Amino acid sequence: MNQGKYIFSQLTDFLPKIKFDWLVKKYEGNKYVKKFTCWNHLLVMIFAQLTQRESLRDLVSTLNAHKSKFNRLGFGEAVTRSNLSKANEQREARIFEEMAVYLAQEAREYRIGSVSEDSFYEGSVYAFDSTTVSLSLQIFWWSRLHHDKGAVKMHTLYDVKTDIPSFFVITNGDVHDSKVMHLIPYEQGALYIFDRGYMNTAQLCLIKRIGAFFVVRECTLSNKSAQLGPQLS
């Protein structure tokens, strides 16, 4: 019989539970909760991501095969499809959003010391792009993108040198990519890389005014070149 910690438990031991508990208290996430706490919820959803579960039914079926290990894995005793569905629908999302932002910041600070100085650019380098996540209109009726499709967009600012996202925001699927450029926390001296969907001259001028740099694909039919400004030299 295995007497040591499960690999999943070893991975989640790195999570700053004190910080998470503070966020739960801040948003009263465990108010009126008897069994399935926010911490249980977080660990179950992390397990879902790591094992690439595709639905709540798929997730619960997989978990039920390990029901005797629930407490040792940190899932609690009340992991059911109805509890998960209710928690996903009603629990304050900002608890998990702020936890994700905190973890990204911690990971970047940890990685900075190990980043190689052998780079084409001395300062910070960021790439900004979006990913469309398709959703069912029967459930997420508010996410209508076209007549028969629903979606949201995740816009991510990726720190190229540390290989870690530094900023992300979720919008409706019909929001044009350039409409979120003003939300980016620009840094003086940093280099920002954009696709042609971000050819927003007002925002690009803002980057220049704060003393940062940008590269963006030229929005032309030929689409053969890139626009650089201001000059890196």
C-alpha positions as CSV (number, residue, x, y, z in Angstrom):
1,M,0.0,0.0,0.0
2,N,1.3,3.5,-0.9
3,Q,2.3,5.3,2.2
4,G,3.6,8.5,0.6
5,K,1.9,11.5,-0.9
6,Y,0.2,11.3,-4.3
7,I,1.9,13.2,-7.1
8,F,-1.1,15.5,-7.4
9,S,-0.9,16.4,-3.7
10,Q,2.8,17.1,-4.1
11,L,2.1,19.5,-6.9
12,T,-0.7,21.3,-5.0
13,D,1.5,21.7,-1.9
14,F,3.2,24.5,-3.8
15,L,0.0,26.5,-3.9
16,P,0.0,29.4,-1.3
17,K,-3.1,28.4,0.6
18,I,-2.8,31.3,3.0
19,K,-3.2,33.7,0.1
20,F,-6.2,31.7,-1.2
21,D,-7.9,31.6,2.2
22,W,-7.5,35.4,2.3
23,L,-9.3,35.8,-1.0
24,V,-12.0,33.4,0.1
25,K,-12.5,35.5,3.2
26,K,-12.4,38.7,1.2
27,Y,-15.3,37.6,-1.1
28,E,-17.1,35.4,1.5
29,G,-16.6,32.4,-0.7
30,N,-17.4,29.8,2.0
31,K,-20.4,31.6,3.4
32,Y,-23.3,29.1,3.9
33,V,-21.0,26.3,2.6
34,K,-21.1,23.0,4.6
35,K,-18.9,20.6,2.7
36,F,-17.6,21.5,-0.8
37,T,-15.4,24.5,0.1
38,C,-13.6,26.9,-2.3
39,W,-10.3,25.0,-1.6
40,N,-11.9,21.7,-2.6
41,H,-13.4,23.4,-5.7
42,L,-10.0,24.8,-6.7
43,L,-8.2,21.4,-6.4
44,V,-10.9,19.6,-8.3
45,M,-10.8,22.1,-11.2
46,I,-6.9,21.9,-11.2
47,F,-7.3,18.1,-11.5
48,A,-9.7,18.6,-14.4
49,Q,-7.2,20.7,-16.2
50,L,-4.2,18.5,-15.6
51,T,-6.1,15.4,-16.7
52,Q,-7.8,17.2,-19.7
53,R,-11.4,16.4,-18.7
54,E,-13.9,17.6,-21.3
55,S,-17.0,18.0,-19.2
56,L,-18.4,17.8,-15.7
57,R,-19.7,14.3,-16.4
58,D,-16.3,13.2,-17.6
59,L,-14.6,14.8,-14.6
60,V,-16.9,13.2,-12.0
61,S,-16.7,9.8,-13.6
62,T,-12.9,10.0,-13.5
63,L,-13.0,11.1,-9.8
64,N,-15.4,8.4,-8.7
65,A,-12.8,5.8,-9.6
66,H,-10.6,7.3,-6.8
67,K,-13.3,8.1,-4.3
68,S,-11.5,6.5,-1.4
69,K,-8.6,8.9,-2.0
70,F,-10.7,12.1,-2.0
71,N,-9.6,13.4,1.4
72,R,-5.9,12.7,0.8
73,L,-6.1,14.5,-2.5
74,G,-7.9,17.5,-0.9
75,F,-11.2,17.1,-2.7
76,G,-13.4,16.8,0.3
77,E,-16.3,14.4,0.7
78,A,-18.9,16.0,-1.5
79,V,-17.6,15.9,-5.1
80,T,-20.7,15.4,-7.2
81,R,-21.8,16.7,-10.6
82,S,-24.6,18.8,-8.9
83,N,-22.2,20.3,-6.4
84,L,-19.6,21.1,-9.0
85,S,-22.3,22.6,-11.3
86,K,-23.7,24.7,-8.5
87,A,-20.3,25.9,-7.4
88,N,-19.2,26.9,-10.9
89,E,-22.5,28.8,-11.4
90,Q,-22.8,30.6,-8.1
91,R,-19.3,30.9,-6.5
92,E,-17.5,34.2,-6.8
93,A,-15.2,34.0,-9.8
94,R,-12.9,36.8,-8.6
95,I,-11.5,34.4,-6.0
96,F,-10.0,32.3,-8.7
97,E,-9.2,35.2,-11.0
98,E,-7.1,37.0,-8.4
99,M,-5.5,33.7,-7.4
100,A,-4.4,33.1,-11.0
101,V,-3.0,36.6,-11.3
102,Y,-1.1,36.2,-8.1
103,L,0.4,32.9,-9.2
104,A,1.4,34.3,-12.5
105,Q,3.2,37.1,-10.8
106,E,5.0,34.8,-8.4
107,A,6.0,32.5,-11.2
108,R,7.5,35.4,-13.3
109,E,9.5,36.7,-10.3
110,Y,10.8,33.2,-9.7
111,R,11.8,32.8,-13.4
112,I,13.4,36.2,-13.9
113,G,16.6,35.1,-12.1
114,S,17.0,32.1,-14.4
115,V,16.4,34.0,-17.7
116,S,19.4,33.9,-20.1
117,E,20.8,37.3,-20.9
118,D,21.6,36.1,-24.5
119,S,18.6,37.8,-26.1
120,F,17.9,40.0,-29.2
121,Y,16.5,42.7,-26.9
122,E,17.8,43.8,-23.5
123,G,14.5,44.8,-22.0
124,S,11.2,42.9,-21.4
125,V,9.6,41.4,-24.5
126,Y,5.9,40.7,-24.6
127,A,3.6,39.1,-27.2
128,F,-0.1,39.9,-27.1
129,D,-2.9,37.8,-28.7
130,S,-6.3,36.3,-28.1
131,T,-7.8,32.9,-28.1
132,T,-11.5,32.2,-28.8
133,V,-13.2,29.7,-26.5
134,S,-16.4,28.2,-28.1
135,L,-19.4,27.8,-25.8
136,S,-22.8,26.2,-26.1
137,L,-25.6,28.8,-26.5
138,Q,-28.0,26.5,-24.7
139,I,-26.1,27.0,-21.5
140,F,-24.1,30.3,-22.1
141,W,-26.9,32.2,-23.9
142,W,-25.2,35.5,-23.1
143,S,-22.1,34.6,-25.2
144,R,-23.8,34.8,-28.6
145,L,-21.2,35.4,-31.3
146,H,-23.1,34.5,-34.4
147,H,-26.6,33.1,-35.0
148,D,-25.8,29.6,-33.8
149,K,-22.5,30.0,-32.0
150,G,-21.4,31.3,-28.6
151,A,-17.9,32.2,-27.5
152,V,-15.7,34.2,-25.2
153,K,-12.2,35.5,-25.8
154,M,-9.1,35.3,-23.6
155,H,-6.6,38.1,-24.3
156,T,-3.2,37.2,-23.0
157,L,0.0,39.2,-22.6
158,Y,2.8,36.7,-22.8
159,D,6.2,37.3,-21.3
160,V,8.5,35.9,-24.0
161,K,11.6,35.7,-21.8
162,T,10.1,33.9,-18.8
163,D,7.6,31.9,-20.9
164,I,4.8,32.9,-18.5
165,P,1.6,35.0,-19.0
166,S,1.9,38.4,-17.3
167,F,-1.6,39.7,-17.9
168,F,-4.9,38.3,-19.2
169,V,-8.5,39.5,-19.6
170,I,-11.7,37.7,-20.7
171,T,-14.3,39.4,-23.0
172,N,-17.3,38.4,-25.1
173,G,-16.4,36.7,-28.3
174,D,-17.5,39.6,-30.5
175,V,-15.0,42.1,-29.0
176,H,-12.4,43.1,-31.5
177,D,-8.8,42.4,-30.4
178,S,-7.7,46.0,-30.6
179,K,-10.4,47.1,-28.2
180,V,-8.5,45.7,-25.2
181,M,-5.1,47.2,-26.0
182,H,-5.8,50.1,-23.5
183,L,-6.0,47.6,-20.7
184,I,-2.4,46.3,-21.2
185,P,-0.1,47.4,-18.3
186,Y,2.6,48.9,-20.5
187,E,6.2,49.2,-19.2
188,Q,8.7,51.9,-20.3
189,G,11.5,50.4,-22.4
190,A,9.6,47.1,-23.1
191,L,9.0,45.7,-26.6
192,Y,5.4,44.6,-27.5
193,I,4.7,42.2,-30.4
194,F,1.2,42.3,-32.0
195,D,-0.5,40.6,-34.9
196,R,-2.3,42.7,-37.6
197,G,-5.6,42.7,-35.7
198,Y,-3.9,45.2,-33.3
199,M,-3.3,47.9,-35.9
200,N,-4.8,50.6,-33.7
201,T,-2.8,53.8,-34.4
202,A,-4.1,55.6,-31.2
203,Q,-2.9,52.8,-29.0
204,L,0.4,52.4,-30.8
205,C,1.0,56.1,-30.4
206,L,0.4,55.6,-26.6
207,I,3.1,52.9,-26.5
208,K,5.5,55.4,-28.2
209,R,4.6,58.2,-25.8
210,I,5.4,56.1,-22.7
211,G,8.8,55.2,-24.1
212,A,8.1,51.6,-25.1
213,F,8.4,49.9,-28.5
214,F,6.2,47.8,-30.6
215,V,6.2,45.5,-33.6
216,V,2.9,44.9,-35.5
217,R,2.1,43.1,-38.7
218,E,1.1,45.6,-41.4
219,C,-2.6,45.5,-42.2
220,T,-2.4,45.3,-46.0
221,L,-3.7,42.8,-48.6
222,S,-0.1,41.7,-49.4
223,N,0.7,41.2,-45.7
224,K,4.3,40.8,-46.5
225,S,6.1,43.1,-44.0
226,A,6.0,44.2,-40.4
227,Q,5.7,47.7,-39.0
228,L,8.3,48.7,-36.4
229,G,8.0,51.8,-34.2
230,P,9.6,53.7,-32.8
231,Q,13.0,52.6,-34.1
232,L,14.9,50.3,-31.7
233,S,18.2,52.1,-32.4
